[in-house]
């Protein structure tokens, strides 16, 4: 194998040109999520977590209210002589 100009020209022809590299980098930048996209995703996730916590708290309050009303109904049924079957 002789290290001639033709040999090096052939090898260099396999490398992308700077324009091809620039196009590749541009395409890569467009495909990758940028920092704003990631921040938006985190904000949406945070909103969903907050809504889930609020829902859970509301369900706890409603459960307590239902238990209290059920006890009142049992007591009222007992006082007025009506059988209560929950």
NORLIN-V937743 format. One line per field, one symbol per residue. ss: DSSP state (@ for helix, = for strand, . for the rest). phi: phi as a letter, one per 40 degrees, with the letter a starting at -180 (. if undefined). burial: # if it has 24 or more other C-alpha atoms within 12 Angstrom, else .. Layout:
ss=???
phi=???
burial=???
This chain:
ss=....@@@@@@@@@....@@@@@@@@@@@@@@...@@@@@@@@@@@@@@@@@@@@@@@@@@@@@@@@@@@@@@@@@@@@@@......
phi=.ccbccccccccccccccccccccccccccccccccccccccccccccccccccdcccccccdcccccccccccccccccgbcbbc
burial=......................................................................................
